[in-house]
C-alpha cells in the first residue's frame, strides 16, 4: 500500500512547459540517438531523470541572490560569502570553489595519485573513477557485501568494508595507497548512506597507515538526514551538528554542489587544516584549470546562489520532504513487486534491471535496456548504473562485469510532483510486465576510451 505523499514545503511560482511525444516518435528519437539517452534532446523528454546533478529548481532567495552576484575577477564579495557559509557548515579551514565536482577531482586528485598508486573507496562513481585513472592510479571498491544484494534491507548499505579496506592496504602497501575516498551517499551502490560509525572507523584506519582521507560530498545533506533518522544517538542532533561531525573525520572533501546545494552549477573543495601546504597546490591547480581561486570557474552570481543553497539544502523540513518523495515511489514499487536497491536511497530509485531481464547477460547491458524501454514507454529519461557504465578494464580492455545492473531514476530536487512519480511507477510496472518479450540487449558500435556511456553509440542485437 502506497505511503502518504509528503506535501511540498514550498509554493510554485514559475513553471516550465513540457510535452509528451507519441510512442512512435519516441521510438524514432531513441533510434536517431543511437540508443544512448545522453544523445536525446531535452525537449524530447517528458520526465528527465538522467541525473539529479544541476537539474534542481532554485528558490526565490537563490534567484534574488543571482542579482546580487559580485562579478569582480578577484576578491568578489560573493566569494567571501560562500567561504563563510562553507566554513560555518563544514568547520573546515579552507574552502575552494570550482565549477563542478569533476573539476574538484581534477584539481585535487593528481596531488595524491600517480602511476603505481591506488585509491580505495566504498564505491567510486564513474567520473570519480575516471579521474583516478587519468591521474595514472587505479581505483578499488570496498563497499560492504550487504550492498550487493538489492533485496536485502539493512541500514547504511553504503558503508565501507573496513576489514577488506585494511587487507587491501596491507596487500598493496600503505605507501602505495594515495587516497581513501568515502562517497556520501554511496551513489553507485544505490544512493545508500554511510553511518557515522563507519566514517569514524575508516578515519582510524587512515590515520593508522598515514593515508589521506577524502569525502566525496555530493549528497552530504541527505547522508546526514539518514544518520539523524537511523543511527542511535543522533535523533536529537541538528543536521548541521551531524554534518560537522561527519566532516571532522576526513582531511578534505570534494563536492559537486549541483546536488544537495540545489544549484545548477558549482562545486567545492574543502581542507580541514587552514595551514595545510595542500592549499597552495590547490590554488595553483585551480588557477591553471578553473580560473583565479576566488571565483574558481564560477560567475559571482553562481557563488551567491551556492552560498544560499548550502543552507537551504540542510533544512530539515526540506530533507523530510525530499526523503518522503523517495519513500512514496518505493512504496509503489513494493506494491508491484519491483526489485530495487532497498531500502530506497537518498536521491533516486535504482531498479534491478537484471531481475526484470534475467535473459539478458551483463555484456548486453540490461540496465541500458530498461532505460531505453522506459523512454519508449513514457518519455522518461534515466541511465544505466551497471556494466555499460562501468566500461572496460583499463589494463586488459576487457568488458568488466558490474556488481549491479541498475537503471537509476535520479530525482531532481523541487521539480516533480506526485503525479509525475505515479507515471514513473506505472512505466516501470508496464515494462516489467512485457519484459519477457525482449530477448536481446544492445552492442556498442563505437566507444571512446574513457567515460564511454556519455558518448558511445549502440545498436540492438538482432536474433
PASE-449461 format. One line per field, with one value per residue (C-alpha): residue number from 1; residue in one letter; x, y, z. Coordinates in steps of 0.001 Angstrom, whole numbers, m for minus. Layout:
<sites>
num: c(NUM, ...)
residu: c(a, ...)
c1: c(X, ...)
c2: c(Y, ...)
c3: c(Z, ...)
</sites>
This chain:
<sites>
num: c(1, 2, 3, 4, 5, 6, 7, 8, 9, 10, 11, 12, 13, 14, 15, 16, 17, 18, 19, 20, 21, 22, 23, 24, 25, 26, 27, 28, 29, 30, 31, 32, 33, 34, 35, 36, 37, 38, 39, 40, 41, 42, 43, 44, 45, 46, 47, 48, 49, 50, 51, 52, 53, 54, 55, 56, 57, 58, 59, 60, 61, 62, 63, 64, 65, 66, 67, 68, 69, 70, 71, 72, 73, 74, 75, 76, 77, 78, 79, 80, 81, 82, 83, 84, 85, 86, 87, 88, 89, 90, 91, 92, 93, 94, 95, 96, 97, 98, 99, 100, 101, 102, 103, 104, 105, 106, 107, 108, 109, 110, 111, 112, 113, 114, 115, 116, 117, 118, 119, 120, 121, 122, 123, 124, 125, 126, 127, 128, 129, 130, 131, 132, 133, 134, 135, 136, 137, 138, 139, 140, 141, 142, 143, 144, 145, 146, 147, 148, 149, 150, 151, 152, 153, 154, 155, 156, 157, 158, 159, 160, 161, 162, 163, 164, 165, 166, 167, 168, 169, 170, 171, 172, 173, 174, 175, 176, 177, 178, 179, 180, 181, 182, 183, 184, 185, 186, 187, 188, 189, 190, 191, 192, 193, 194, 195, 196, 197, 198, 199, 200, 201, 202, 203, 204, 205, 206, 207, 208, 209, 210, 211, 212, 213, 214, 215, 216, 217, 218, 219, 220, 221, 222, 223, 224, 225, 226, 227, 228, 229, 230, 231, 232, 233, 234, 235, 236, 237, 238, 239, 240, 241, 242, 243, 244, 245, 246, 247, 248, 249, 250, 251, 252, 253, 254, 255, 256, 257, 258, 259, 260, 261, 262, 263, 264, 265, 266, 267, 268, 269, 270, 271, 272, 273, 274, 275, 276, 277, 278, 279, 280, 281, 282, 283, 284, 285, 286, 287, 288, 289, 290, 291, 292, 293, 294, 295, 296, 297, 298, 299, 300, 301, 302, 303, 304, 305, 306, 307, 308, 309, 310, 311, 312, 313, 314, 315, 316, 317, 318, 319, 320, 321, 322, 323, 324, 325, 326, 327, 328, 329, 330, 331, 332, 333, 334, 335, 336, 337, 338, 339, 340, 341, 342, 343, 344, 345, 346, 347, 348, 349, 350, 351, 352, 353, 354, 355, 356, 357, 358, 359, 360, 361, 362, 363, 364, 365, 366, 367, 368, 369, 370, 371, 372, 373, 374, 375, 376, 377, 378, 379, 380, 381, 382, 383, 384, 385, 386, 387, 388, 389, 390, 391, 392, 393, 394, 395, 396, 397, 398, 399, 400, 401, 402, 403, 404, 405, 406, 407, 408, 409, 410, 411, 412, 413, 414, 415, 416, 417, 418, 419, 420, 421, 422, 423, 424, 425, 426, 427, 428, 429, 430, 431, 432, 433, 434, 435, 436, 437, 438, 439, 440, 441, 442, 443, 444, 445, 446, 447, 448, 449, 450, 451, 452, 453, 454, 455, 456, 457, 458, 459, 460, 461, 462, 463)
residu: c(x, x, x, x, x, x, x, x, x, x, x, x, x, x, x, x, x, x, x, x, x, x, x, x, x, x, x, x, x, x, x, x, x, x, x, x, x, x, x, x, x, x, x, x, x, x, x, x, x, x, x, x, x, x, x, x, x, x, x, x, x, x, x, x, x, x, x, x, x, x, x, x, x, x, x, x, x, x, x, x, x, x, x, x, x, x, x, x, x, x, x, x, x, x, x, x, x, x, x, x, x, x, x, x, x, x, x, x, x, x, x, x, x, x, x, x, x, x, x, x, x, x, x, x, x, x, x, x, x, x, x, x, x, x, x, x, x, x, x, x, x, x, x, x, x, x, x, x, x, x, x, x, x, x, x, x, x, x, x, x, x, x, x, x, x, x, x, x, x, x, x, x, x, x, x, x, x, x, x, x, x, x, x, x, x, x, x, x, x, x, x, x, x, x, x, x, x, x, x, x, x, x, x, x, x, x, x, x, x, x, x, x, x, x, x, x, x, x, x, x, x, x, x, x, x, x, x, x, x, x, x, x, x, x, x, x, x, x, x, x, x, x, x, x, x, x, x, x, x, x, x, x, x, x, x, x, x, x, x, x, x, x, x, x, x, x, x, x, x, x, x, x, x, x, x, x, x, x, x, x, x, x, x, x, x, x, x, x, x, x, x, x, x, x, x, x, x, x, x, x, x, x, x, x, x, x, x, x, x, x, x, x, x, x, x, x, x, x, x, x, x, x, x, x, x, x, x, x, x, x, x, x, x, x, x, x, x, x, x, x, x, x, x, x, x, x, x, x, x, x, x, x, x, x, x, x, x, x, x, x, x, x, x, x, x, x, x, x, x, x, x, x, x, x, x, x, x, x, x, x, x, x, x, x, x, x, x, x, x, x, x, x, x, x, x, x, x, x, x, x, x, x, x, x, x, x, x, x, x, x, x, x, x, x, x, x, x, x, x, x, x, x, x, x, x, x, x, x, x, x, x, x, x, x, x, x, x, x, x, x, x, x, x, x, x, x, x, x, x, x, x, x, x, x, x, x, x, x, x, x, x, x, x)
c1: c(0, 1460, 2646, 1205, 2916, 4542, 3337, 5927, 7284, 7089, 4740, 5317, 5591, 7131, 6642, 8472, 6202, 6990, 5386, 4961, 5855, 3893, 5224, 6235, 8019, 9917, 10990, 12355, 14092, 15952, 16983, 18335, 20207, 21949, 20235, 22250, 19938, 22572, 22107, 18414, 17375, 15972, 12841, 12079, 11984, 8843, 10283, 14054, 15683, 19039, 20678, 19931, 23062, 22380, 18783, 17292, 14885, 16441, 14427, 13294, 16070, 18660, 17352, 17363, 20960, 21807, 21064, 23468, 26354, 29623, 31442, 34853, 37601, 39473, 38151, 34433, 32165, 30141, 33273, 33711, 30043, 30448, 33631, 31911, 28967, 31283, 33396, 30268, 28642, 31692, 34003, 36906, 39756, 39813, 37008, 37760, 35005, 35240, 32754, 31585, 32542, 34789, 36688, 37309, 38715, 40827, 42349, 42880, 43491, 46788, 48294, 47902, 47575, 50197, 51112, 51535, 49262, 45823, 42723, 40217, 36541, 33313, 32405, 33643, 31158, 32177, 33531, 35498, 36923, 37918, 39889, 41713, 42693, 43531, 45995, 47616, 46348, 43888, 40559, 39452, 35894, 35286, 31538, 30080, 28758, 25184, 25000, 25471, 22048, 19418, 16575, 18386, 17175, 19547, 20616, 23698, 24290, 26730, 29325, 32984, 34026, 36770, 38136, 38564, 39979, 42714, 43515, 43996, 46248, 48431, 48413, 49299, 51472, 50325, 52866, 51080, 47609, 47433, 43931, 40877, 37595, 34302, 31327, 28326, 25747, 27126, 25794, 26883, 25530, 22086, 22248, 22817, 24020, 27195, 26946, 28834, 30394, 31709, 33180, 34904, 36278, 37558, 39296, 41024, 42485, 43595, 45399, 46955, 48593, 49031, 46747, 44880, 41103, 38782, 34981, 33142, 30443, 27915, 24979, 26242, 22957, 20916, 23511, 23208, 19421, 19748, 22144, 19696, 16825, 18504, 21683, 21450, 22432, 21758, 17997, 18306, 21180, 20661, 21597, 24369, 25805, 25793, 27488, 30242, 30948, 30896, 33476, 35628, 36823, 38248, 41203, 39498, 36429, 35489, 31922, 29626, 27414, 24921, 23177, 22498, 23317, 20440, 22179, 22588, 26370, 29107, 31484, 33725, 36979, 37430, 40592, 40233, 43621, 43784, 47614, 47958, 50584, 47990, 46135, 48882, 48785, 45004, 45220, 47883, 45898, 42710, 44314, 45593, 42387, 39468, 40406, 41567, 40952, 38394, 35987, 37088, 35372, 32095, 30425, 29706, 26009, 26794, 28826, 25923, 23323, 25682, 26188, 22408, 21865, 24317, 21832, 18637, 19950, 20345, 16863, 15171, 11681, 13095, 15073, 11988, 10031, 12906, 13142, 9346, 9250, 11616, 9573, 6400, 7992, 9452, 6042, 4586, 7434, 6995, 3272, 4126, 6925, 9620, 13120, 15302, 18228, 16355, 15774, 15309, 18302, 18508, 18429, 16597, 15449, 17975, 15893, 17363, 17317, 18885, 15806, 13492, 15551, 17189, 17501, 19909, 23592, 25682, 27580, 24278, 23597, 20242, 20413, 20593, 17778, 15463, 16483, 15622, 12316, 11290, 11833, 9787, 7075, 6564, 9170, 11218, 14983, 17107, 20573, 22414, 24410, 25854, 28288, 27611, 28641, 31499, 33200, 36372, 39324, 41880, 44705, 43201, 40488, 38018, 34403, 34015, 31029, 29470, 28278, 24881, 22844, 20817, 18735, 18846, 15909, 17736, 15192, 15846, 15182, 11982, 11000, 8442, 5091, 3159, 1555, 4995, 6011, 2919, 3877, 7373, 5972, 3368, 6003, 8348, 5470, 4401, 7927, 8266, 5018, 6240, 9931, 9719, 9120, 12615, 15135, 18357, 20093, 22498, 26001, 28396, 29273, 31654, 33064, 35663, 38500, 37077, 33628, 32075, 28449, 28308, 29178, 29034, 26873, 24777, 22644, 20100, 21298, 19114, 18063)
c2: c(0, 3337, 5602, 9084, 11589, 14331, 17758, 20124, 22660, 25402, 27076, 27000, 30465, 29649, 26697, 25194, 23598, 20008, 17760, 14038, 12738, 9827, 6315, 6076, 9421, 8237, 5037, 7124, 9611, 6919, 5234, 8544, 8907, 5557, 4184, 6464, 8523, 11254, 11922, 12782, 16426, 17657, 18882, 15293, 14065, 14203, 13350, 13779, 11521, 11210, 12899, 14931, 16998, 20609, 19822, 21243, 24148, 27115, 29110, 32735, 33581, 31989, 33784, 37002, 36267, 35949, 39667, 40436, 38499, 40421, 39763, 41044, 38848, 38726, 39134, 39103, 39726, 36708, 34558, 35651, 34979, 31431, 30822, 32000, 29640, 26707, 27258, 27574, 24347, 22082, 23663, 23495, 25972, 26387, 26407, 26489, 26996, 25167, 24833, 21285, 18040, 16576, 19869, 19409, 15950, 17274, 19924, 17691, 14073, 14495, 15843, 12381, 9942, 8983, 5888, 2884, 4319, 3074, 4823, 2973, 3898, 2498, 2718, 5100, 6783, 6715, 10256, 9921, 6578, 8274, 10973, 8315, 6603, 9858, 10572, 7220, 5370, 2501, 2511, m205, m510, m1699, m1456, m3859, m7189, m6407, m3707, m6308, m7855, m5282, m7114, m7279, m4428, m3025, 395, 2092, m171, 2419, 1680, 938, m2647, m1583, m5108, m5505, m1981, m2778, m6056, m4153, m1610, m4427, m6240, m3199, m1474, 1632, 3743, 2839, 3952, 7562, 8314, 6870, 8320, 7957, 8685, 10038, 8960, 5990, 6756, 3655, 1423, 2971, 6280, 4354, 6228, 5806, 5669, 7941, 4871, 3744, 7172, 7049, 3531, 4431, 7512, 5434, 3077, 6002, 7592, 4243, 3954, 7709, 7711, 10926, 10637, 12478, 12707, 12780, 15017, 15482, 14269, 15058, 16571, 13507, 11335, 13472, 13062, 9258, 9383, 11539, 9206, 5808, 5922, 5623, 8757, 11275, 11781, 14921, 16462, 19037, 18313, 20905, 19260, 15884, 17345, 18888, 15558, 13686, 16004, 16088, 12554, 13458, 15578, 17139, 16912, 17241, 18189, 18556, 21326, 20591, 18054, 18825, 22516, 22790, 24873, 24424, 24836, 24714, 22637, 22868, 21605, 21775, 21335, 20897, 22330, 26026, 25855, 22791, 23077, 21343, 24659, 26270, 23300, 23577, 27291, 26709, 23950, 25967, 28964, 26677, 24686, 26727, 30396, 32617, 30909, 33463, 32526, 29002, 28907, 30338, 33690, 35836, 35071, 31327, 31890, 33810, 31116, 28453, 30253, 30415, 26840, 25453, 26436, 25556, 22044, 21278, 22475, 19589, 20236, 20169, 16959, 15278, 16123, 15023, 11643, 11382, 11554, 8581, 6628, 7218, 5885, 2935, 2006, 1950, m325, m2580, m2983, m4092, m6458, m4460, m5174, m2135, m1291, m1391, 480, 3370, 5683, 9407, 10751, 8179, 4654, 2130, m532, m4042, m4427, m7883, m9062, m7627, m9007, m12222, m13409, m10562, m11063, m8286, m7734, m6872, m4270, m4940, m1566, 198, m1983, m867, 2764, 2625, 865, 3478, 6190, 4309, 3573, 7024, 9516, 9030, 9511, 7534, 5988, 2702, 2180, m1189, m2914, m474, 2468, 569, 11, m1904, m2865, m40, m2568, m5589, m3612, m6436, m5655, m5546, m7087, m4733, m5810, m4357, m3943, m923, 1583, 4794, 7150, 10201, 12676, 16402, 18475, 20572, 19756, 16907, 16320, 13249, 12796, 12511, 9895, 7869, 7990, 6733, 3786, 2923, 2922, 594, m1802, m1744, m2534, m5310, m6878, m7096, m7747, m11386, m10180, m8648, m11389, m9449, m6282, m3926, m3935, m994, 67, 2853, 3991, 6474, 5171, 6568, 7523, 5795, 5919, 9660, 9252, 5601, 4530, 1362, m883, m3568, m7166, m8975, m12622)
c3: c(0, m1060, 1741, 2028, m239, 1821, 654, m760, 1782, m861, m3344, m7101, m8663, m12080, m14431, m17417, m20057, m21089, m23690, m24323, m27784, m29214, m28737, m32402, m32178, m29092, m30861, m33722, m31407, m29443, m32706, m34010, m30703, m31389, m28268, m26000, m23816, m23438, m27160, m26782, m26918, m23615, m25400, m26474, m22861, m20720, m17279, m17098, m14502, m16242, m13249, m10156, m10854, m11772, m12695, m9500, m9058, m7267, m4734, m4910, m2434, m4684, m7754, m5750, m4819, m8503, m8874, m6012, m7564, m7474, m10734, m9617, m11092, m7784, m4254, m5103, m2119, m3283, m2891, 723, 1410, 50, 2057, 5230, 4639, 3873, 6979, 9108, 7896, 7477, 10093, 7630, 7456, 3673, 1082, m2662, m5257, m8599, m11406, m10548, m8813, m11500, m11531, m7800, m8559, m11432, m9144, m6085, m7146, m9068, m5843, m4288, m7194, m9767, m11762, m9462, m6762, m5693, m4412, m2219, m1921, m561, m4271, m6928, m9236, m12887, m13191, m9953, m11094, m14357, m12540, m10535, m13799, m15586, m12776, m13577, m10494, m10118, m8263, m5814, m4456, m895, m316, 2249, 951, 2052, m629, m3363, m2694, m3748, m1984, 1364, 3554, 6127, 7284, 5868, 2877, 1542, 4228, 3609, 4284, 6695, 7121, 3371, 3153, 5660, 3897, 630, 2344, 3670, 324, m1808, 808, 2677, 800, m2450, m1302, m2403, m1152, 540, m751, 1121, m1139, 826, m30, m1966, m5443, m7367, m4589, m4962, m3098, 122, 3216, 5257, 9041, 11399, 12998, 9604, 8877, 12266, 11715, 8251, 9638, 12324, 9693, 7506, 10455, 11409, 7976, 7353, 4286, 3327, 3764, 1368, 1412, m1925, m523, m3343, m1227, 2247, 3487, 2505, 4263, 7396, 7290, 7243, 10200, 12154, 11320, 11644, 13748, 17517, 19391, 16612, 16747, 18881, 16950, 14222, 10622, 10886, 14002, 12243, 9163, 11271, 12940, 9631, 8101, 11233, 10414, 6990, 5925, 2920, 702, m2962, m3799, m6726, m5362, m8161, m5902, m2231, m2574, m5068, m7723, m11455, m11471, m8850, m6787, m3747, m2316, 1446, 3530, 7269, 8258, 7367, 7481, 5252, 2470, 273, m24, m2105, m4500, m4771, m5539, m8186, m9903, m9666, m11364, m14151, m14725, m13381, m13085, m10245, m6916, m5694, m8471, m9431, m12811, m11490, m12027, m8982, m9329, m9157, m5990, m4478, m5270, m3937, m625, m128, m1330, 1232, 3937, 2041, 1394, 5106, 6122, 7957, 6570, 3044, 3713, 5194, 2031, m204, 1501, 1541, m2258, m2413, 142, m1862, m5056, m3142, m1775, m5302, m6405, m3360, m4078, m7626, m6597, m8407, m7075, m6420, m4153, m871, 1285, m1118, m1411, m906, m4451, m6533, m7213, m8520, m10268, m10526, m14314, m14079, m12158, m14827, m17730, m16441, m20054, m20955, m19991, m18478, m21745, m23449, m20739, m19023, m17234, m20583, m21941, m19134, m19595, m23299, m22643, m20049, m22634, m25202, m22619, m21113, m22310, m19128, m19468, m16993, m17132, m16669, m13488, m14401, m16721, m19567, m17386, m15726, m19072, m19821, m17658, m18111, m18495, m20316, m22177, m21464, m20569, m16797, m15028, m12500, m9071, m10019, m13193, m12133, m14015, m11996, m11673, m10292, m8935, m9416, m6294, m6036, m9644, m9942, m8242, m7080, m10495, m12075, m9514, m10376, m14058, m13147, m11182, m13813, m16557, m14651, m13984, m17645, m18848, m16276, m17486, m21101, m20315, m21440, m24998, m25154, m25989, m26509, m25369, m27120, m28536, m28677, m32232, m31173, m27829, m26544, m24343, m21095, m19717, m22683, m21592, m22241, m25923, m27007, m29953, m29595, m31735, m30813, m31059, m33555, m33404)
</sites>
